[in-house]
């Protein structure tokens, strides 16, 4: 009698395990809320951003995670002064801002932990002047791709691993960061004052802008040089996505904070687009089926790495080189997925030096002044040579033509 009852129960458990999958419907639900006008663009430290944090915590609780913030709460609280420029300098008497990361934990009783993260803040109403649309102050920047898409990915991966009926060989820490748009502040604060032992971290996976998979199905996977196992793992994945590998551990998102603590990192990113840092980055432009593909790939990667012993950290060249500082901006959106020589322009901001000089979306920058531009690092080096008010030439390829445009910063 007991055996008869046990067999269907076992079959049901096995069936449930195999039936578990990433839900496109869940992704869409989370993005729709986080990128709604009600949350006013989730500006760091605002009451609207706090609503987003409460929503994430509610999802973590519903999933069955344990709170892993401060003092048994879901929140890792921090305060900071807002930088007055991109290099982290502060204005005199800068006000203190308070915000919070949201942290949940899946305890598998393991020695080491996998961290899965994304930032949930965005530009709010454009008051910090980091919008790429002219005269956009006061407009809601909903940030559906940047980064409601990554935040929904963290929530959905948390649900998947909490409900898949499998006890993995690692614990999981799921964390959604605030303050990324102001300089990776939330992730820096977490790595400086962590709620787990960072020496016991297997690797950190960061997802930032994973909601705009295009027709070419191109996914950038960054950080692959930070552990010897990463490249072989990526090459073994079963996928029809076109994966571009980037070895650097340092990049324009929160994985950088963990890399600087000698933790292996991976970074998933579906690429720039013309709505980046504009009010037009809205829910209806997100490719939800594409994001499901990205998260399916993340599950594959995590499962492969879960079977391995603690990863060995490797430094990458980007950490050893000094990133050039620059006091000017051209006002373009670089295409980080471009694999050719030069810098492919993915968008031009109205009213900025590039716009006034006549640069266009689709141009490939091949030189600034006397410096040849072969990649993003050359471009940054070129900008570092100028100050506001300087005039120089920018060489671009436009189709089969080569043009020299005069630009004043």
Secondary structure, DSSP 8 states (H G I E B T S, - for coil): -HHHHHHHHHHHHHHHHHH----HHHHHHHHHHHTSGGGGGGBTTSHHHHHHHHHHHHHHHHHT-EE-SGGGSSEEEEEEE-BSSTT--B-TT--EEEEEEEEEEE--S-SSEEEEEEE--B-TTSTTS--SSTT-TTS----IIIIIIHHHHHHHHHHHHHHSS---SSEEEEEEES-GGGTSHHHHHHHHS-SS-GGGEEEEEEE-S-S---TT-EEEEE-GGGBTHHHHHHHT----SEEEEE--S--SSTHHHHHTTT--EEEEE----TTTTSTT--GGG--HHHHHHHHHHHHHHHHHHHTS-S--B---HHHHS-----S----EEE-TT--SSSEEEEEE-TTSHHHHHT--TT-EEEEETTEE--SHHHHHHHHTT--TT-EEEEEEEETTEEEEEEEE-
